[in-house]
């Protein structure tokens, strides 16, 4: 009896029934389709700049940029009635210019128009799953490569730099909000590298379908902080950083229900569908892989090599003037009359800052800055102060500098003492594992 029961238990399985065909995808609601058409139109218009990422891409992207550079000033002048510099493109470090806002507004208007036309012409289509997948690829790579650009500029610390001589002696109240943020970041090189590494890691995770959700969630956190800093410290990259954050949110939203089930509702979740897009032909799969690797390699090489060259030029072997240093004025004489430190003559020098490749920066007695362009004659030990005069210099010892000559048609004699930058608390406080009391000054 026992063996009979065992035989029944291990009986050969019956032939498996054929697998049922996967269920047809459910149609999208009207609101879902309308929203997708608008988001697709807007993101394609905004991310057409991704044409610049492949090798030779800047050449391909130039006509697109030139088109907008022609349209935006026309709209600014003829639609908004603007004039002057606001209607022209000029060299600027700002991403929040008038023309930048007009261009973004035009993206929105065109996306609305495209949505209306698309909805009329394609009103019978039930869903856009394949097109949505291709849009995600465009957004993934655009956002990833953008994060590489910003991230490598921090991993190789270029975007933020340690406070220079001028910043060390500047009054805190004279800093702009953006200046406060830049010096706060520059005061800690390890933190700069950490913040850049998070951007690079988040971007790298976007390059693979299986890790896209994780990368997008990391970038949502990173970019939320960046956007908050830009708004709260008046950094003129508010528009661009907000669009980058919206891209990260766009990548997270389709999986938001799964994330909530897993992390909040404590429920089991189904795996994401990563089958789309799929190529039936092998050569198409190989071509896509090669194109992917070429684009990634091109962006990584360009960002890392460019930033490393700039880092070497700026920090490892920077060009310096012969009198490089930070000096405090010990005595100042004009036309033979010495001006004491407590003089009411605010044109007397208080400090001299010789930093960077050219030019002097002077702090006057009222702490206002005075910039002087310089030309050195090392053999004669003279410095020509453009449109201001010329002086000869000597260094009786390593800690003192003597200047003699003319400045604004007056004879001057200045004795200066070199200040050691390491004496500043911001430079010498350092890191402490143990602090019995807060050192907050």
LUMMAR-831602 format. One record per residue (C-alpha): residue in three letters; y, z, x. Coordinates in pm, whole numbers, always signed. Layout:
% residues N
+-----+--------+--------+--------+
| res |  north |     up |   east |
+-----+--------+--------+--------+
| ala |      Y |      Z |      X |
...
+-----+--------+--------+--------+
//
This chain:
% residues 441
+-----+--------+--------+--------+
| res |  north |     up |   east |
+-----+--------+--------+--------+
| unk |     +0 |     +0 |     +0 |
| unk |   +242 |    +91 |   +277 |
| unk |   +188 |   -236 |   +463 |
| unk |   +228 |   -431 |   +142 |
| unk |   +564 |   -268 |    +83 |
| unk |   +667 |   -347 |   +440 |
| unk |   +564 |   -710 |   +394 |
| unk |   +781 |   -729 |    +85 |
| unk |  +1071 |   -572 |   +276 |
| unk |  +1057 |   -825 |   +559 |
| unk |   +978 |  -1127 |   +345 |
| unk |  +1134 |  -1445 |   +466 |
| unk |  +1476 |  -1503 |   +313 |
| unk |  +1517 |  -1764 |    +49 |
| unk |  +1723 |  -2069 |   +143 |
| unk |  +2094 |  -1988 |   +131 |
| unk |  +2293 |  -2132 |   -150 |
| unk |  +2565 |  -2377 |    -48 |
| unk |  +2900 |  -2216 |    +15 |
| unk |  +3152 |  -2249 |   -261 |
| unk |  +3457 |  -2458 |   -187 |
| unk |  +3765 |  -2252 |   -104 |
| unk |  +3987 |  -2198 |   -403 |
| unk |  +4279 |  -2432 |   -440 |
| unk |  +4608 |  -2277 |   -328 |
| unk |  +4807 |  -2131 |   -610 |
| unk |  +5125 |  -2319 |   -701 |
| unk |  +5454 |  -2161 |   -600 |
| unk |  +5697 |  -2039 |   -861 |
| unk |  +6015 |  -2236 |   -921 |
| unk |  +6224 |  -1966 |   -751 |
| unk |  +5990 |  -1974 |   -450 |
| unk |  +6021 |  -2351 |   -418 |
| unk |  +6399 |  -2349 |   -454 |
| unk |  +6435 |  -2073 |   -195 |
| unk |  +6208 |  -2253 |    +50 |
| unk |  +6400 |  -2580 |    +15 |
| unk |  +6728 |  -2402 |    +90 |
| unk |  +6590 |  -2199 |   +383 |
| unk |  +6418 |  -2507 |   +526 |
| unk |  +6737 |  -2716 |   +507 |
| unk |  +6952 |  -2445 |   +662 |
| unk |  +6714 |  -2359 |   +946 |
| unk |  +6656 |  -2724 |  +1038 |
| unk |  +7031 |  -2785 |  +1054 |
| unk |  +7088 |  -2471 |  +1257 |
| unk |  +6790 |  -2512 |  +1490 |
| unk |  +6831 |  -2880 |  +1570 |
| unk |  +6971 |  -2743 |  +1897 |
| unk |  +6606 |  -2685 |  +1989 |
| unk |  +6608 |  -3050 |  +2098 |
| unk |  +6764 |  -2923 |  +2421 |
| unk |  +6455 |  -2723 |  +2526 |
| unk |  +6207 |  -2993 |  +2641 |
| unk |  +6265 |  -3173 |  +2974 |
| unk |  +6547 |  -3419 |  +2915 |
| unk |  +6630 |  -3234 |  +2596 |
| unk |  +7003 |  -3187 |  +2662 |
| unk |  +7035 |  -3566 |  +2663 |
| unk |  +6857 |  -3584 |  +2328 |
| unk |  +7063 |  -3302 |  +2176 |
| unk |  +7402 |  -3433 |  +2292 |
| unk |  +7455 |  -3675 |  +1999 |
| unk |  +7387 |  -3395 |  +1750 |
| unk |  +7637 |  -3162 |  +1916 |
| unk |  +7892 |  -3444 |  +1950 |
| unk |  +7859 |  -3516 |  +1578 |
| unk |  +7949 |  -3159 |  +1486 |
| unk |  +8227 |  -3150 |  +1745 |
| unk |  +8381 |  -3441 |  +1558 |
| unk |  +8322 |  -3308 |  +1205 |
| unk |  +8432 |  -2946 |  +1251 |
| unk |  +8792 |  -3008 |  +1371 |
| unk |  +8840 |  -3262 |  +1091 |
| unk |  +8729 |  -3007 |   +832 |
| unk |  +8947 |  -2738 |   +992 |
| unk |  +9256 |  -2961 |   +974 |
| unk |  +9209 |  -3153 |   +647 |
| unk |  +9016 |  -2904 |   +434 |
| unk |  +9144 |  -2566 |   +554 |
| unk |  +9489 |  -2681 |   +669 |
| unk |  +9456 |  -2524 |  +1013 |
| unk |  +9632 |  -2636 |  +1330 |
| unk |  +9668 |  -2551 |  +1696 |
| unk |  +9403 |  -2413 |  +1924 |
| unk |  +9180 |  -2303 |  +1637 |
| unk |  +9108 |  -2670 |  +1561 |
| unk |  +9008 |  -2769 |  +1916 |
| unk |  +8711 |  -2701 |  +2141 |
| unk |  +8805 |  -2519 |  +2459 |
| unk |  +8630 |  -2316 |  +2726 |
| unk |  +8555 |  -1975 |  +2579 |
| unk |  +8297 |  -1702 |  +2602 |
| unk |  +8321 |  -1639 |  +2229 |
| unk |  +8068 |  -1750 |  +1972 |
| unk |  +8287 |  -1634 |  +1683 |
| unk |  +8557 |  -1900 |  +1702 |
| unk |  +8711 |  -2055 |  +1394 |
| unk |  +8518 |  -2379 |  +1449 |
| unk |  +8192 |  -2185 |  +1488 |
| unk |  +8241 |  -2026 |  +1146 |
| unk |  +8335 |  -2360 |   +993 |
| unk |  +8020 |  -2519 |  +1137 |
| unk |  +7802 |  -2241 |   +998 |
| unk |  +7973 |  -2274 |   +659 |
| unk |  +7898 |  -2648 |   +663 |
| unk |  +7531 |  -2572 |   +735 |
| unk |  +7525 |  -2357 |   +421 |
| unk |  +7703 |  -2617 |   +207 |
| unk |  +7477 |  -2899 |   +326 |
| unk |  +7169 |  -2682 |   +273 |
| unk |  +7276 |  -2622 |    -89 |
| unk |  +7338 |  -2994 |   -144 |
| unk |  +7002 |  -3079 |    +17 |
| unk |  +6827 |  -2823 |   -203 |
| unk |  +6971 |  -2974 |   -520 |
| unk |  +6880 |  -3329 |   -421 |
| unk |  +6536 |  -3229 |   -295 |
| unk |  +6462 |  -3036 |   -614 |
| unk |  +6545 |  -3340 |   -827 |
| unk |  +6348 |  -3592 |   -622 |
| unk |  +6046 |  -3371 |   -550 |
| unk |  +6036 |  -3156 |   -862 |
| unk |  +5662 |  -3206 |   -926 |
| unk |  +5535 |  -3072 |   -594 |
| unk |  +5356 |  -2739 |   -644 |
| unk |  +5386 |  -2587 |   -297 |
| unk |  +5500 |  -2650 |    +63 |
| unk |  +5247 |  -2460 |   +271 |
| unk |  +5208 |  -2724 |   +542 |
| unk |  +5582 |  -2786 |   +569 |
| unk |  +5638 |  -2412 |   +584 |
| unk |  +5397 |  -2389 |   +878 |
| unk |  +5587 |  -2659 |  +1068 |
| unk |  +5915 |  -2481 |   +996 |
| unk |  +5768 |  -2160 |  +1135 |
| unk |  +5676 |  -2345 |  +1455 |
| unk |  +6032 |  -2471 |  +1492 |
| unk |  +6176 |  -2122 |  +1434 |
| unk |  +5916 |  -1952 |  +1655 |
| unk |  +5989 |  -2165 |  +1957 |
| unk |  +6366 |  -2177 |  +1908 |
| unk |  +6381 |  -1799 |  +1881 |
| unk |  +6135 |  -1745 |  +2167 |
| unk |  +6323 |  -1971 |  +2408 |
| unk |  +6656 |  -1815 |  +2309 |
| unk |  +6513 |  -1469 |  +2377 |
| unk |  +6395 |  -1590 |  +2718 |
| unk |  +6750 |  -1696 |  +2798 |
| unk |  +6900 |  -1360 |  +2705 |
| unk |  +6605 |  -1156 |  +2831 |
| unk |  +6581 |  -1304 |  +3180 |
| unk |  +6957 |  -1252 |  +3222 |
| unk |  +6882 |   -879 |  +3186 |
| unk |  +6545 |   -856 |  +3363 |
| unk |  +6733 |  -1016 |  +3652 |
| unk |  +7045 |   -808 |  +3581 |
| unk |  +7325 |  -1061 |  +3542 |
| unk |  +7462 |  -1020 |  +3192 |
| unk |  +7571 |   -660 |  +3259 |
| unk |  +7681 |   -541 |  +3603 |
| unk |  +7752 |   -206 |  +3758 |
| unk |  +8114 |    -98 |  +3716 |
| unk |  +8325 |   -258 |  +3990 |
| unk |  +8613 |    -96 |  +4178 |
| unk |  +8870 |   -191 |  +3912 |
| unk |  +8664 |    -38 |  +3632 |
| unk |  +8601 |   +283 |  +3827 |
| unk |  +8975 |   +358 |  +3848 |
| unk |  +9070 |   +224 |  +3504 |
| unk |  +9158 |   +474 |  +3234 |
| unk |  +8892 |   +500 |  +2966 |
| unk |  +9156 |   +461 |  +2697 |
| unk |  +9248 |   +118 |  +2836 |
| unk |  +8897 |    -20 |  +2782 |
| unk |  +8836 |   -250 |  +2489 |
| unk |  +8536 |   -166 |  +2265 |
| unk |  +8347 |   -456 |  +2424 |
| unk |  +8446 |   -328 |  +2768 |
| unk |  +8304 |    +14 |  +2682 |
| unk |  +7973 |   -145 |  +2582 |
| unk |  +7956 |   -364 |  +2893 |
| unk |  +8021 |    -71 |  +3127 |
| unk |  +7782 |   +155 |  +2937 |
| unk |  +7507 |   -104 |  +2984 |
| unk |  +7604 |   -176 |  +3344 |
| unk |  +7590 |   +193 |  +3438 |
| unk |  +7208 |   +188 |  +3422 |
| unk |  +7024 |   -104 |  +3580 |
| unk |  +6680 |    +26 |  +3465 |
| unk |  +6798 |    +29 |  +3103 |
| unk |  +6933 |   -326 |  +3139 |
| unk |  +6593 |   -441 |  +3269 |
| unk |  +6412 |   -255 |  +2990 |
| unk |  +6625 |   -412 |  +2716 |
| unk |  +6571 |   -757 |  +2866 |
| unk |  +6197 |   -700 |  +2898 |
| unk |  +6175 |   -621 |  +2526 |
| unk |  +6348 |   -950 |  +2446 |
| unk |  +6116 |  -1144 |  +2679 |
| unk |  +5802 |   -973 |  +2543 |
| unk |  +5905 |  -1036 |  +2184 |
| unk |  +5979 |  -1399 |  +2263 |
| unk |  +5650 |  -1446 |  +2451 |
| unk |  +5450 |  -1313 |  +2154 |
| unk |  +5607 |  -1579 |  +1931 |
| unk |  +5443 |  -1853 |  +2134 |
| unk |  +5100 |  -1779 |  +1986 |
| unk |  +5004 |  -1784 |  +1619 |
| unk |  +4790 |  -1470 |  +1642 |
| unk |  +5073 |  -1262 |  +1789 |
| unk |  +5368 |  -1414 |  +1601 |
| unk |  +5391 |  -1127 |  +1351 |
| unk |  +5394 |   -864 |  +1626 |
| unk |  +5656 |  -1055 |  +1823 |
| unk |  +5873 |  -1106 |  +1516 |
| unk |  +5856 |   -735 |  +1428 |
| unk |  +5957 |   -640 |  +1783 |
| unk |  +6247 |   -886 |  +1771 |
| unk |  +6357 |   -757 |  +1429 |
| unk |  +6404 |   -415 |  +1591 |
| unk |  +6562 |   -552 |  +1909 |
| unk |  +6797 |   -792 |  +1732 |
| unk |  +6897 |   -535 |  +1469 |
| unk |  +7027 |   -322 |  +1755 |
| unk |  +7199 |   -622 |  +1915 |
| unk |  +7368 |   -718 |  +1588 |
| unk |  +7481 |   -358 |  +1529 |
| unk |  +7629 |   -340 |  +1880 |
| unk |  +7807 |   -674 |  +1835 |
| unk |  +7964 |   -565 |  +1508 |
| unk |  +8044 |   -208 |  +1609 |
| unk |  +8185 |   -293 |  +1955 |
| unk |  +8360 |   -617 |  +1853 |
| unk |  +8147 |   -843 |  +2071 |
| unk |  +8221 |  -1205 |  +1970 |
| unk |  +7858 |  -1309 |  +1923 |
| unk |  +7827 |  -1167 |  +1571 |
| unk |  +7756 |  -1502 |  +1406 |
| unk |  +7491 |  -1618 |  +1652 |
| unk |  +7308 |  -1285 |  +1679 |
| unk |  +7299 |  -1253 |  +1299 |
| unk |  +7133 |  -1594 |  +1273 |
| unk |  +6877 |  -1494 |  +1536 |
| unk |  +6797 |  -1180 |  +1338 |
| unk |  +6757 |  -1386 |  +1021 |
| unk |  +6506 |  -1608 |  +1205 |
| unk |  +6300 |  -1304 |  +1306 |
| unk |  +6311 |  -1178 |   +945 |
| unk |  +6202 |  -1523 |   +823 |
| unk |  +5892 |  -1499 |  +1043 |
| unk |  +5804 |  -1151 |   +914 |
| unk |  +5861 |  -1203 |   +540 |
| unk |  +5538 |  -1398 |   +461 |
| unk |  +5333 |  -1109 |   +603 |
| unk |  +5550 |   -831 |   +466 |
| unk |  +5304 |   -746 |   +188 |
| unk |  +5016 |   -719 |   +437 |
| unk |  +5226 |   -498 |   +664 |
| unk |  +5319 |   -267 |   +377 |
| unk |  +4955 |   -244 |   +266 |
| unk |  +4843 |   -154 |   +616 |
| unk |  +5121 |    +79 |   +728 |
| unk |  +5248 |   +232 |   +403 |
| unk |  +4990 |   +200 |   +125 |
| unk |  +4688 |   +264 |   +351 |
| unk |  +4500 |    -32 |   +207 |
| unk |  +4273 |   -289 |   +365 |
| unk |  +4435 |   -626 |   +436 |
| unk |  +4292 |   -974 |   +459 |
| unk |  +4339 |  -1175 |   +780 |
| unk |  +4628 |  -1418 |   +785 |
| unk |  +4555 |  -1786 |   +738 |
| unk |  +4618 |  -1946 |  +1078 |
| unk |  +4449 |  -2279 |  +1008 |
| unk |  +4765 |  -2480 |   +953 |
| unk |  +4872 |  -2711 |  +1100 |
| unk |  +4546 |  -2873 |  +1202 |
| unk |  +4491 |  -3204 |  +1378 |
| unk |  +4173 |  -3395 |  +1303 |
| unk |  +4196 |  -3616 |  +1608 |
| unk |  +4116 |  -3465 |  +1946 |
| unk |  +4386 |  -3660 |  +2130 |
| unk |  +4649 |  -3520 |  +1896 |
| unk |  +4532 |  -3166 |  +1969 |
| unk |  +4548 |  -3233 |  +2345 |
| unk |  +4889 |  -3397 |  +2317 |
| unk |  +5021 |  -3099 |  +2122 |
| unk |  +4885 |  -2856 |  +2380 |
| unk |  +5037 |  -3053 |  +2669 |
| unk |  +5373 |  -3074 |  +2494 |
| unk |  +5362 |  -2700 |  +2425 |
| unk |  +5285 |  -2615 |  +2788 |
| unk |  +5552 |  -2852 |  +2921 |
| unk |  +5821 |  -2702 |  +2696 |
| unk |  +5723 |  -2343 |  +2779 |
| unk |  +5702 |  -2415 |  +3152 |
| unk |  +6035 |  -2596 |  +3152 |
| unk |  +6216 |  -2312 |  +2976 |
| unk |  +6056 |  -2037 |  +3186 |
| unk |  +6125 |  -2217 |  +3513 |
| unk |  +6485 |  -2305 |  +3427 |
| unk |  +6573 |  -1954 |  +3309 |
| unk |  +6405 |  -1762 |  +3589 |
| unk |  +6511 |  -1990 |  +3875 |
| unk |  +6872 |  -2018 |  +3752 |
| unk |  +6911 |  -1645 |  +3703 |
| unk |  +6751 |  -1565 |  +4037 |
| unk |  +6987 |  -1803 |  +4220 |
| unk |  +7285 |  -1647 |  +4048 |
| unk |  +7156 |  -1298 |  +4129 |
| unk |  +7123 |  -1386 |  +4498 |
| unk |  +7473 |  -1532 |  +4508 |
| unk |  +7627 |  -1243 |  +4316 |
| unk |  +7444 |   -937 |  +4450 |
| unk |  +7230 |  -1014 |  +4755 |
| unk |  +7480 |  -1220 |  +4955 |
| unk |  +7806 |  -1220 |  +4757 |
| unk |  +8120 |  -1374 |  +4912 |
| unk |  +8357 |  -1096 |  +5011 |
| unk |  +8710 |  -1076 |  +5138 |
| unk |  +8770 |   -929 |  +5485 |
| unk |  +8938 |   -618 |  +5343 |
| unk |  +8680 |   -560 |  +5069 |
| unk |  +8714 |   -208 |  +4935 |
| unk |  +8895 |    +39 |  +4711 |
| unk |  +9209 |   +198 |  +4856 |
| unk |  +9452 |   +471 |  +4755 |
| unk |  +9814 |   +440 |  +4867 |
| unk |  +9918 |   +729 |  +5093 |
| unk | +10271 |   +605 |  +5167 |
| unk | +10481 |   +317 |  +5034 |
| unk | +10813 |   +207 |  +5184 |
| unk | +11042 |    -63 |  +5050 |
| unk | +11331 |   -186 |  +5268 |
| unk | +11287 |   +118 |  +5493 |
| unk | +11305 |   +374 |  +5209 |
| unk | +10985 |   +559 |  +5129 |
| unk | +10894 |   +593 |  +4764 |
| unk | +10711 |   +924 |  +4705 |
| unk | +10405 |   +938 |  +4477 |
| unk | +10604 |  +1111 |  +4203 |
| unk | +10877 |   +847 |  +4198 |
| unk | +11005 |   +711 |  +3871 |
| unk | +10986 |   +363 |  +4025 |
| unk | +10678 |   +236 |  +3847 |
| unk | +10657 |    -72 |  +4071 |
| unk | +10526 |   +144 |  +4355 |
| unk | +10159 |    +85 |  +4427 |
| unk |  +9909 |   +355 |  +4346 |
| unk |  +9581 |   +182 |  +4437 |
| unk |  +9466 |   -146 |  +4587 |
| unk |  +9139 |   -305 |  +4478 |
| unk |  +8994 |   -579 |  +4698 |
| unk |  +8682 |   -697 |  +4520 |
| unk |  +8522 |  -1031 |  +4449 |
| unk |  +8572 |  -1355 |  +4642 |
| unk |  +8952 |  -1381 |  +4612 |
| unk |  +9259 |  -1200 |  +4489 |
| unk |  +9390 |   -846 |  +4499 |
| unk |  +9417 |   -615 |  +4201 |
| unk |  +9689 |   -349 |  +4227 |
| unk |  +9733 |    -40 |  +4011 |
| unk | +10097 |    +61 |  +3981 |
| unk | +10220 |   +416 |  +3927 |
| unk | +10201 |   +381 |  +3548 |
| unk |  +9841 |   +255 |  +3586 |
| unk |  +9937 |    -96 |  +3476 |
| unk |  +9753 |   -372 |  +3667 |
| unk |  +9911 |   -631 |  +3896 |
| unk |  +9708 |   -935 |  +4004 |
| unk |  +9790 |  -1107 |  +4335 |
| unk |  +9629 |  -1432 |  +4446 |
| unk |  +9552 |  -1420 |  +4820 |
| unk |  +9498 |  -1655 |  +5113 |
| unk |  +9367 |  -1507 |  +5438 |
| unk |  +9440 |  -1606 |  +5796 |
| unk |  +9173 |  -1406 |  +5978 |
| unk |  +9291 |  -1504 |  +6326 |
| unk |  +9649 |  -1387 |  +6264 |
| unk |  +9541 |  -1093 |  +6044 |
| unk |  +9779 |  -1201 |  +5770 |
| unk |  +9744 |  -1241 |  +5394 |
| unk |  +9962 |  -1473 |  +5190 |
| unk | +10029 |  -1332 |  +4844 |
| unk | +10086 |  -1644 |  +4637 |
| unk | +10437 |  -1653 |  +4486 |
| unk | +10493 |  -1295 |  +4599 |
| unk | +10517 |  -1287 |  +4981 |
| unk | +10294 |  -1228 |  +5280 |
| unk | +10175 |   -928 |  +5480 |
| unk | +10002 |   -859 |  +5807 |
| unk |  +9724 |   -604 |  +5811 |
| unk |  +9565 |   -372 |  +6062 |
| unk |  +9296 |   -104 |  +6046 |
| unk |  +9365 |   +184 |  +6288 |
| unk |  +9032 |   +340 |  +6184 |
| unk |  +8754 |   +258 |  +5936 |
| unk |  +8917 |   +466 |  +5662 |
| unk |  +9274 |   +338 |  +5674 |
| unk |  +9457 |    +11 |  +5616 |
| unk |  +9817 |    -70 |  +5712 |
| unk | +10015 |   -348 |  +5544 |
| unk | +10350 |   -476 |  +5673 |
| unk | +10548 |   -772 |  +5544 |
| unk | +10743 |   -891 |  +5242 |
| unk | +10675 |   -857 |  +4873 |
| unk | +10911 |  -1005 |  +4613 |
| unk | +11183 |  -1053 |  +4879 |
| unk | +11163 |   -690 |  +4993 |
| unk | +11027 |   -556 |  +5322 |
| unk | +10731 |   -328 |  +5266 |
| unk | +10520 |    -91 |  +5474 |
| unk | +10213 |    +52 |  +5305 |
| unk |  +9954 |   +295 |  +5436 |
| unk |  +9631 |   +311 |  +5239 |
| unk |  +9319 |   +526 |  +5257 |
| unk |  +8977 |   +383 |  +5174 |
| unk |  +8800 |   +548 |  +4880 |
| unk |  +8424 |   +583 |  +4897 |
| unk |  +8292 |   +452 |  +4560 |
| unk |  +7996 |   +688 |  +4582 |
| unk |  +8231 |   +981 |  +4519 |
| unk |  +8263 |   +880 |  +4154 |
| unk |  +8044 |  +1085 |  +3924 |
| unk |  +7927 |   +770 |  +3746 |
| unk |  +7784 |   +652 |  +4079 |
| unk |  +7643 |   +974 |  +4225 |
| unk |  +7511 |  +1170 |  +3928 |
| unk |  +7176 |   +987 |  +3929 |
| unk |  +6861 |  +1074 |  +3735 |
| unk |  +6720 |  +1424 |  +3678 |
| unk |  +6384 |  +1518 |  +3532 |
| unk |  +6495 |  +1879 |  +3488 |
| unk |  +6839 |  +1985 |  +3363 |
| unk |  +6886 |  +2350 |  +3282 |
| unk |  +7213 |  +2265 |  +3106 |
| unk |  +7358 |  +1937 |  +2972 |
| unk |  +7581 |  +1764 |  +3226 |
| unk |  +7815 |  +1595 |  +2981 |
| unk |  +8154 |  +1514 |  +3133 |
+-----+--------+--------+--------+
//
